[in-house]
Amino acid sequence: MVLKIYLDPCTINCRKVLAGVDLIGTNFELVNIDYFNGGHKDPSFTKINPCATVPAATDGDLVLTESNAIMQYAADIKQGGSSAYPVDPKRRADVNRWLLWEASVWFPSCYVYIVQNVVQELPGGKPDQAALSAEEPIFHKLAKVLEMTLSKQKWIAGNEVTIADIAIASPMHLWREQKLPLDNYPGITRWIQEVEKLPCWQKTQGAVEKALLPNKKQSTNGANGSGGSVKATLKYTKDVSPQLTEIYFYETEKSKGIHEPGDAAHEVDIHDGWARADDFHVDKHGFSLNDFRAKYNKAWDDDETVRSEFYPEIVEFLKETFGAKEVLVFDHTIRTKKNLAKPLTDQKNTSQRAPVQLVHCDYTAESGPKRITQLLPERAPDLLKRRHAFLNVWKPLHAVEENPLAMCDVTSSPPEDFFKLHLRYTDRDGENYLLRYSPKHKWYYFPGMDEGKVILLKTFDSEEGVAKFVGHSAFADPTSKSDARPRESIEIRTIAFF
């Protein structure tokens, strides 16, 4: 049977379930109930839940009508379990007690603030100050309990996010507009801003704002997944043809006087892509966002173990996701800020690099097929007759707080915007594409993306009529905190054959 969840994504408890089940990773069928137009009172729904409240869920003959119970059940039926609802008895008991606390006391208190300061204003009304004043001492009593925990640890139940965080955040999901009195609770404020960075939270924010904040302009900080954007500087490159643009990866006199890339910085709008996450496709836009929770749990700086144990996961993932018949994983790079001081000419441990703040694409129309010939010389003549595509799999090793990856929608970057960057190695020459700046380019990123997602980047495709080359770059996000955790990511380079 399939878990069916009935909800309207704008309500507190429905949003809780949507975000919580997404965090857990359980598959389900969504049945939309239009709450504000009375859909919860329709006979077809009251047969399922006579109380006419949302959300509700069914799985065969099982009916659940409490939001926390739906999340708990979704975690229990998740194959392999989920860290979002720990199986260890003590850790699970801790999560359970917070779920009970939320439902019994935290939700009712926060609800007063959302009704008075948000809902009452929808028809042009005014908040009942007497109701707010009466609730304030109750809220502070509860907030002190929560602050005691969050002043000592990152998440409600320890060092990992769980459904307890989603549950407790949900009644305060419009905490600014609710005007929750949080001035004296730095731990809570820090924590709710961390929750707002979670992809599962960002994806569910748009529906809430559309229903409850109809007059709010789109976010401009990219923090809530509502379709906003940030202004940031990207390093494009001037095309100085007929002079070549080059990079040497070894010390040589030949590198003197060359034209190097990244000399045309432009401020651009980089759009929050979460609202369109399901629409992006590598064959149309040149990139896509995909669910991927790796089984690999060993050291990422152990190259041999990554190759032997993680590469096979990527192969199976691409075969299943992209329909490839054969996949070759031929390289990977761990990118982190700690490698910023490492010069390009340092060819030791080349799997360790810093994030690249340069608008580029990893292959050209010529270098893609040539790389196949270099890697698979005996099979290349036959493989090149089949469709072949180079796909980079970009995976954060933890939630991205700074230096995120931005992608240029291929539909906005025609082939004439690309030109070659010549790569000079000691044993061979290679080619990348660079991009000339164009105001028509449309850029996207996924703020707060965590290790449960990957971005697929199309860097070459032999097929006509599909996206072939996607421009991409890391960038300095102006909304990142000064103490943001440095980005760590792994970039897997693959060739898919069809």
C-alpha positions in Angstrom: 0.0 0.0 0.0 1.0 3.6 -0.5 1.0 6.2 2.3 -1.5 8.9 1.4 -1.4 12.2 3.2 -4.3 14.7 3.1 -3.4 18.3 3.7 -3.4 21.9 2.8 0.3 23.0 2.8 -0.4 26.4 4.3 -1.5 25.3 7.7 0.8 24.8 10.6 0.4 21.1 11.1 0.1 20.3 7.4 3.4 22.2 6.7 4.9 20.3 9.6 4.0 17.0 8.0 5.2 18.0 4.6 8.5 19.2 5.8 8.9 16.3 8.3 8.2 13.5 5.8 10.5 15.2 3.3 13.3 15.3 6.0 12.6 11.6 6.7 12.6 10.7 3.0 9.5 8.5 3.0 7.6 8.2 -0.3 4.0 9.2 -0.1 1.0 10.3 -2.2 -0.2 13.9 -1.6 -4.0 14.6 -1.6 -4.6 18.4 -1.5 -7.4 19.6 0.8 -8.4 23.2 0.2 -8.7 24.2 3.9 -9.7 27.9 3.4 -12.5 26.9 1.0 -13.9 24.3 3.3 -12.3 21.2 1.7 -11.8 19.7 5.1 -15.6 19.6 5.6 -16.3 17.8 2.4 -18.0 14.4 3.0 -15.3 12.6 1.0 -12.8 13.8 3.6 -14.9 13.6 6.8 -15.3 9.9 6.0 -11.6 9.7 6.6 -11.5 12.1 9.5 -14.8 12.8 11.1 -13.2 15.6 13.1 -12.7 17.5 9.8 -9.1 18.5 10.7 -6.0 18.4 8.6 -3.6 16.7 8.1 -4.7 13.1 8.0 -3.1 10.0 6.5 -4.0 6.6 5.4 -2.1 3.4 4.7 -4.4 0.6 3.8 -6.9 0.3 6.7 -4.8 2.5 9.0 -6.0 6.1 9.5 -3.9 8.7 11.3 -5.2 12.2 12.2 -2.5 13.7 14.3 0.5 15.5 12.6 3.2 14.1 14.9 1.8 10.6 14.7 2.0 10.9 10.9 5.6 11.8 11.0 6.4 9.0 13.5 4.7 6.5 11.3 6.4 7.8 8.1 9.8 7.3 9.8 8.9 3.8 11.0 8.0 2.6 7.5 11.0 4.1 5.9 13.2 1.3 4.6 16.5 1.5 6.5 15.0 3.9 9.1 15.8 7.6 9.3 18.1 9.6 11.6 15.3 12.1 11.7 13.5 9.7 14.1 16.3 7.7 15.9 15.8 4.1 16.7 18.0 4.2 19.8 15.4 4.0 22.7 16.8 6.9 24.7 17.2 9.2 21.7 13.8 8.3 20.5 12.3 8.9 23.9 13.9 12.3 23.9 12.3 13.1 20.5 9.0 11.8 21.7 8.8 13.9 24.8 9.5 17.1 22.7 6.7 16.0 20.3 4.3 15.7 23.2 5.5 19.1 24.6 4.9 20.8 21.2 1.4 19.4 20.8 0.3 20.0 24.4 1.7 23.5 25.3 4.0 25.0 22.6 1.5 24.9 19.7 -1.4 26.5 21.7 0.9 29.4 22.9 2.4 30.1 19.5 -1.0 29.8 17.9 -2.2 32.9 19.8 0.5 35.0 18.1 -0.2 33.7 14.6 -4.0 34.2 15.0 -3.7 37.7 16.4 -0.7 39.1 14.4 -1.1 37.3 11.1 -4.6 35.8 10.6 -6.5 38.7 12.1 -4.8 41.1 9.7 -5.8 39.2 6.6 -9.3 40.8 6.4 -7.9 44.1 7.6 -8.6 43.5 11.3 -6.4 44.3 14.3 -4.9 42.0 16.9 -6.6 41.6 20.3 -3.9 43.1 22.6 -5.7 41.7 25.6 -5.3 38.2 24.2 -1.6 38.8 23.5 -0.9 40.2 26.9 -2.6 37.3 28.6 -0.5 34.8 26.6 2.8 36.5 27.1 3.8 35.1 30.5 2.8 31.6 29.3 5.0 32.0 26.2 8.0 33.2 28.2 7.7 30.3 30.6 7.8 27.8 27.7 10.5 29.7 25.8 12.8 29.5 28.8 12.4 25.7 28.7 13.3 25.6 25.1 16.2 28.1 25.5 17.8 26.0 28.2 18.2 23.2 25.6 19.1 25.3 22.5 21.7 27.3 24.4 23.7 24.1 24.8 23.2 22.2 21.6 22.5 22.8 17.9 19.2 20.9 17.5 16.4 20.0 19.8 17.5 16.5 20.4 21.2 16.8 20.1 23.6 17.3 17.2 21.4 16.0 14.4 18.2 17.5 13.1 15.1 15.4 13.9 11.3 15.6 13.5 11.3 17.3 16.9 12.9 20.3 15.3 10.3 20.4 12.5 7.4 19.9 15.0 8.5 22.7 17.4 9.4 25.1 14.5 6.1 24.7 12.8 3.9 26.7 15.2 6.4 29.6 14.9 6.9 29.2 11.1 6.1 32.9 10.6 7.9 34.0 13.8 8.8 37.4 12.5 5.3 38.2 11.4 3.9 36.5 14.5 6.0 39.0 16.5 7.1 36.3 18.9 8.9 37.9 21.8 12.3 36.3 21.2 14.7 39.1 22.1 15.9 37.4 25.2 16.3 34.0 23.6 19.4 33.9 21.4 19.5 30.1 21.4 15.9 29.9 20.0 16.6 32.6 17.4 19.8 31.0 16.3 18.0 27.6 16.0 15.0 28.8 14.1 17.3 30.4 11.5 19.1 27.1 11.1 15.7 25.4 10.6 14.9 28.0 7.9 18.0 26.8 6.0 16.8 23.2 5.8 15.8 22.3 2.2 12.6 20.5 3.5 11.7 23.8 5.2 12.5 26.1 2.3 10.4 24.0 -0.1 7.3 24.4 2.1 7.6 28.1 2.8 6.1 29.4 -0.4 2.6 28.0 0.2 2.6 29.4 3.7 3.5 32.9 2.6 1.1 32.9 -0.4 -1.8 32.1 1.9 -1.0 34.0 5.0 1.2 36.9 3.8 -0.5 37.8 0.5 1.0 41.4 0.5 4.6 40.3 1.2 7.0 40.9 -1.6 9.2 38.0 -2.7 12.1 37.3 -0.5 15.4 38.9 -1.6 17.7 36.9 0.6 17.1 33.4 -0.7 16.6 32.1 2.8 13.0 30.9 2.7 12.6 29.2 -0.7 9.8 31.6 -1.8 11.4 32.4 -5.1 13.6 35.3 -4.1 17.1 36.1 -5.2 20.5 37.4 -4.0 22.7 39.9 -5.7 26.2 38.5 -6.0 29.3 38.9 -8.0 30.3 36.2 -10.5 33.6 36.0 -12.3 33.0 35.9 -16.0 35.9 36.1 -18.5 36.7 38.5 -21.4 37.0 37.0 -24.8 40.3 38.4 -26.1 40.3 36.4 -29.4 42.5 35.7 -31.3 44.6 35.5 -28.2 43.9 32.3 -26.2 42.8 32.2 -22.6 44.9 29.7 -20.7 45.9 28.2 -17.4 49.1 26.3 -16.8 49.1 23.7 -14.1 52.9 23.6 -13.8 55.7 26.1 -13.4 56.9 27.2 -16.8 58.2 30.3 -18.6 55.3 29.7 -21.1 52.8 31.0 -18.6 54.2 34.5 -18.6 52.0 37.0 -20.4 49.1 34.7 -21.0 45.5 35.8 -20.7 44.0 34.1 -17.6 40.3 33.6 -16.9 38.1 35.5 -14.4 38.8 39.0 -15.4 35.2 40.2 -16.0 33.3 40.3 -12.7 29.6 41.1 -12.9 26.9 41.5 -10.3 24.0 39.3 -11.1 20.7 38.1 -9.6 21.0 34.5 -8.4 17.6 33.0 -7.9 16.5 30.7 -5.1 15.7 27.5 -7.0 13.7 25.6 -4.4 10.3 26.7 -5.6 11.2 25.2 -9.0 13.3 22.3 -7.8 11.1 19.6 -9.4 11.0 21.4 -12.8 14.7 21.5 -13.5 16.0 18.8 -15.8 19.5 18.1 -17.0 18.3 17.7 -20.6 16.6 21.0 -20.7 18.2 23.3 -18.1 21.6 21.6 -17.9 21.2 20.7 -14.2 18.7 19.1 -11.8 18.3 18.6 -8.1 17.9 15.1 -6.9 17.4 13.2 -3.7 20.5 11.1 -2.8 21.4 9.8 0.6 24.7 8.0 0.4 25.3 4.7 2.3 28.9 5.6 2.4 29.9 6.8 5.9 33.7 6.6 5.9 36.4 9.3 5.5 36.0 11.5 2.4 39.7 12.2 2.3 40.5 8.4 1.8 40.6 8.4 -2.0 40.9 4.6 -2.4 37.9 4.0 -0.2 35.8 6.6 -1.9 36.6 5.0 -5.2 35.9 1.4 -4.1 32.8 2.1 -2.0 31.2 5.4 -3.0 31.7 5.3 -6.8 29.5 2.2 -7.2 26.6 4.1 -5.4 27.0 6.9 -8.0 26.9 4.4 -10.9 23.7 2.8 -9.7 22.2 6.2 -9.0 22.8 7.5 -12.5 21.6 4.4 -14.1 18.3 4.6 -12.2 17.9 8.4 -12.4 19.2 9.2 -15.9 18.5 5.9 -17.6 22.1 5.2 -18.6 23.1 1.7 -19.7 26.7 2.1 -18.6 28.4 4.7 -16.3 32.1 5.4 -15.9 33.2 7.3 -12.8 36.6 8.5 -13.5 37.5 11.3 -11.0 36.4 13.2 -8.0 37.3 16.3 -6.1 36.7 17.3 -2.5 36.2 21.1 -2.3 36.7 23.1 0.9 37.9 26.5 1.8 40.9 25.1 3.7 42.5 24.4 0.3 42.3 28.1 -0.8 46.1 28.5 -0.3 46.9 25.5 -2.5 48.3 26.8 -5.9 47.0 25.5 -9.2 50.5 24.3 -10.0 50.4 21.9 -6.9 49.6 18.6 -8.6 49.9 16.6 -5.4 46.7 15.1 -4.1 44.7 16.7 -6.8 41.4 15.4 -5.4 41.6 18.2 -2.7 40.8 21.6 -4.1 39.0 24.9 -3.1 35.6 25.9 -4.4 36.0 27.4 -7.9 34.6 31.0 -8.2 34.8 31.1 -12.0 31.9 30.8 -14.5 32.9 27.8 -16.5 31.8 24.4 -18.0 34.2 21.4 -17.6 34.2 20.2 -21.2 33.9 21.5 -24.8 32.5 20.0 -28.0 36.0 18.7 -28.7 37.4 17.8 -25.3 34.4 15.6 -24.3 35.0 12.9 -27.0 38.8 13.3 -26.6 38.5 12.5 -22.9 36.7 9.3 -23.7 39.4 8.3 -26.1 42.0 9.0 -23.4 40.2 7.0 -20.7 38.9 4.1 -22.8 41.2 3.9 -25.8 40.2 0.4 -26.9 36.5 0.9 -26.6 36.3 4.5 -27.7 35.5 3.9 -31.4 32.3 1.9 -30.4 31.3 4.0 -27.4 31.5 7.3 -29.4 28.9 5.9 -31.8 26.4 5.8 -28.9 24.9 8.8 -27.0 27.4 9.8 -24.3 27.1 12.5 -21.8 29.4 13.9 -19.1 27.6 14.4 -15.8 29.1 15.9 -12.7 27.4 14.8 -9.4 27.8 17.6 -6.9 27.1 16.6 -3.3 27.5 18.7 -0.1 29.1 16.8 2.8 27.0 18.9 5.2 24.5 21.7 4.9 25.9 24.5 2.7 26.2 27.8 4.7 28.7 29.6 2.4 30.2 29.4 -1.1 27.1 27.7 -2.6 27.1 26.5 -6.2 25.2 28.5 -8.8 24.0 27.2 -12.2 23.2 29.2 -15.4 20.0 27.9 -17.0 21.0 26.5 -20.4 17.8 28.0 -21.9 19.3 31.4 -21.2 22.9 30.7 -22.4 23.1 29.9 -26.1 26.2 28.2 -27.6 27.6 31.5 -28.8 28.1 32.7 -25.2 30.8 30.0 -24.7 34.4 30.1 -25.7 37.4 28.0 -24.8 39.8 27.9 -21.9 42.9 26.0 -22.7 44.3 23.9 -19.8 48.0 23.1 -19.9 49.2 20.0 -18.0 52.6 18.5 -18.0 51.4 15.4 -19.9 48.5 16.7 -22.0 46.3 19.7 -22.9 42.6 20.0 -22.1 39.8 22.4 -22.7 37.0 23.9 -20.7 34.4 26.4 -21.7 34.1 29.9 -20.3 31.2 32.3 -20.6 31.0 35.8 -21.9 28.7 37.9 -19.7 25.2 38.4 -20.9 22.4 40.2 -19.0 20.1 37.4 -20.3 21.7 34.7 -18.2 19.5 33.3 -15.5 21.2 31.9 -12.5 19.9 29.6 -9.8 21.1 28.1 -6.5 19.7 26.0 -3.7 20.4 27.8 -0.3 20.9 25.6 2.6 21.2 22.4 0.5 22.3 19.5 2.6 23.9 16.1 2.2 20.6 14.4 1.3 20.6 16.1 -2.1 22.8 16.2 -5.2 23.0 18.5 -8.2 23.5 16.9 -11.6 25.5 19.1 -14.0 25.6 18.4 -17.7 29.0 19.3 -19.0 28.9 17.6 -22.4 26.3 15.7 -24.4 26.6 14.1 -27.8 22.8 14.2 -28.4 21.3 17.0 -30.4 18.3 18.9 -29.2 19.2 18.7 -25.5 21.2 20.8 -23.1 24.9 20.2 -23.7 26.9 22.6 -21.5 25.9 24.2 -18.3 27.8 27.2 -16.9 28.3 27.0 -13.2 30.3 28.7 -10.4 30.7 28.9 -6.6 30.0 32.4 -5.3 30.2 34.4 -2.2 26.7 34.5 -0.8 26.1 38.0 0.8 23.6 36.4 3.2 26.0 34.0 4.7 26.8 34.5 8.4 30.3 35.6 9.4 30.7 32.4 11.4 29.2 30.2 8.7 30.6 26.6 8.5 33.0 26.4 5.6 31.5 24.5 2.6 32.7 21.0 2.0 31.5 19.1 -1.0 32.5 16.3 -3.3 32.3 16.5 -7.1 32.1 13.2 -8.9 32.9 13.2 -12.6 31.2 10.6 -14.7 30.4 9.6 -18.3 27.0 8.1 -19.0 26.6 5.9 -22.1 23.2 5.0 -23.6 
